[in-house]
Amino acid sequence: MNVIIRTAVLSKQADAYFIKNPYETQNARTITDAKDAAGALNLTSDTMIGELKNLIKGYDFTSISTNELAKIGSKLYEVELIDRRVAGQFISGNMTYDEYGFQTEKDVKYNAIAMFNQMLGDTQAYASTWPMYAHQESFKVVLKALEGANQVINALSYFSHSTRKDLSVSIQA
């Protein structure tokens, strides 16, 4: 005798992460110094900075798609400038998924600086509300990945607006 029990299929659908302040271009993690930007990405030579600037040339991190962010994150991971968890944040992008769990809306532009900053703030607020989770290893991993993503996106934003390829980078007016 076979017994078949039918259960509803759970959807893996998720809407895009809602950015409360989509016009945010600066925050507490904004990098304003070339040395800090280079340090955030462990750039040790002018050549590395030049290669990075070529990679991100033409990108505006206040209006970028998941496809573009994933491309940049994958390349930075490939050359070992970021770890796999930070790369995962970049690849996840705005976190929009269909009912089967596949990413959607990968060409929709959004403000990655504001999104990563808000995600970090929301995660820290969650720890304040539920302190028991703040001590779990998985929570610490997510928090560290979001801190890294914020640091990296702000360094990339700094370099995308600079005009020189050395550590004395200047900002365009």
ZILINQUI-V382055 format. One record per pair of residues at least 12 apart in sequence whose C-alpha atoms are under 10 Angstrom apart, sorted by the first residue. I is the first residue (numbers start at 1). J is the second residue. If there is no record, write none. Layout:
BEGIN
i->(I,I)
j->(J,J)
END
This chain:
BEGIN
i->(9,10,10,11,11,11,11,11,12,12,12,12,12,12,12,13,13,13,13,13,13,13,13,13,13,14,14,14,14,14,14,14,14,14,15,15,15,15,15,15,15,16,16,16,16,16,16,16,16,16,16,17,17,17,17,17,17,17,17,18,18,18,18,18,19,19,19,19,19,19,19,19,19,19,20,20,20,21,21,21,21,22,22,22,22,22,22,22,22,22,23,23,23,23,23,23,24,24,24,24,24,24,24,24,25,25,25,25,25,25,25,25,26,26,26,26,27,27,27,27,27,27,28,29,29,29,29,29,29,29,29,29,30,30,30,30,30,30,30,30,30,31,31,31,31,31,31,31,31,31,32,32,32,32,32,32,32,33,33,33,33,33,33,33,33,34,34,34,34,34,34,34,34,34,34,35,35,35,35,35,36,36,36,36,37,37,37,37,37,37,37,37,37,37,37,37,38,38,38,38,38,38,38,38,39,39,39,40,40,40,40,40,40,40,40,40,40,41,41,41,41,41,41,41,41,41,41,42,42,42,43,43,44,45,45,45,46,46,46,46,46,47,47,48,48,49,49,49,49,49,49,50,50,50,50,50,51,52,52,52,52,52,52,52,52,53,53,53,53,53,53,53,53,54,54,55,55,55,55,55,56,56,56,56,56,56,56,56,56,57,57,57,58,58,59,59,59,59,59,60,60,60,60,60,60,60,60,60,61,61,61,61,61,61,61,61,61,61,61,61,62,62,62,62,62,62,62,62,62,63,63,63,63,63,63,64,64,64,64,64,64,64,64,64,65,65,65,65,65,65,65,65,65,65,66,66,66,66,66,66,66,66,66,66,66,66,66,66,66,66,67,67,67,67,67,67,67,67,67,68,68,68,68,68,68,69,69,69,69,69,69,69,69,69,69,70,70,70,70,70,70,70,70,71,71,71,72,72,72,72,73,73,73,73,73,73,73,73,73,73,73,74,74,74,74,74,75,76,81,82,82,82,82,83,83,83,84,85,85,85,85,85,85,85,86,86,86,86,86,86,86,86,86,86,87,87,87,87,88,88,88,89,89,89,89,89,89,89,90,90,90,90,90,90,90,91,91,92,93,93,93,93,93,93,94,94,94,94,94,94,94,94,112,112,112,112,112,113,113,113,113,113,113,113,113,114,114,115,116,116,116,116,116,116,116,116,117,117,117,117,117,117,117,118,118,119,119,119,119,120,120,120,120,120,120,120,120,120,121,121,121,123,123,123,123,124,124,127,127,158,158,159,160,161)
j->(99,99,100,97,98,99,100,101,96,97,98,99,100,101,102,95,96,97,98,99,100,101,102,103,104,95,96,97,98,99,101,102,103,104,94,95,96,97,98,104,105,93,94,95,96,97,103,104,105,108,110,93,94,95,96,110,115,118,119,94,95,115,118,119,94,110,111,112,114,115,116,117,118,119,114,115,118,111,114,115,118,62,63,110,111,112,113,114,115,118,62,63,110,111,113,114,62,111,112,113,114,115,117,118,61,62,111,112,113,114,154,157,113,114,117,154,113,114,117,118,150,154,117,113,117,147,150,151,152,153,154,155,113,117,150,151,153,154,155,157,158,151,152,153,154,155,156,157,158,159,154,155,157,158,159,170,171,155,158,159,167,168,169,170,171,155,158,159,162,166,167,168,169,170,171,155,166,167,168,169,151,155,158,167,49,151,152,153,154,155,156,157,158,159,167,169,152,155,156,158,159,166,167,169,151,152,155,81,82,148,150,151,152,153,154,155,156,76,80,81,82,148,151,152,153,155,156,80,81,82,81,167,167,165,166,167,164,165,166,167,168,165,166,165,166,159,164,165,166,167,169,159,164,165,166,167,165,72,75,76,81,156,159,160,165,156,159,160,161,162,163,164,165,160,165,71,72,75,76,160,68,69,71,72,156,157,159,160,161,159,160,161,160,161,72,156,157,160,161,109,110,111,112,113,156,157,160,161,109,110,111,112,113,114,153,154,156,157,158,160,109,110,111,112,113,114,115,153,157,108,109,110,111,112,113,93,106,107,108,109,110,111,112,113,93,94,105,106,107,108,109,110,111,112,90,91,92,93,94,95,96,103,104,105,106,107,108,109,110,112,90,91,92,93,105,106,107,108,109,90,91,93,106,107,109,87,89,90,91,92,93,94,106,112,153,87,88,89,90,91,92,93,106,87,90,91,87,90,91,156,86,87,88,89,90,91,92,93,149,152,153,86,87,88,90,91,87,152,152,145,148,149,152,145,148,149,145,141,142,144,145,146,148,149,142,144,145,146,147,148,149,150,151,152,145,148,149,152,145,146,149,116,142,145,146,148,149,150,112,116,145,146,149,152,153,103,106,106,105,106,110,112,115,116,106,108,109,110,111,112,115,116,149,150,153,154,157,149,150,151,152,153,154,156,157,150,153,150,146,147,148,149,150,151,153,154,146,147,149,150,151,153,154,146,150,143,146,147,150,142,143,144,145,146,147,148,149,150,143,146,147,139,142,143,146,139,143,139,143,170,171,171,172,173)
END
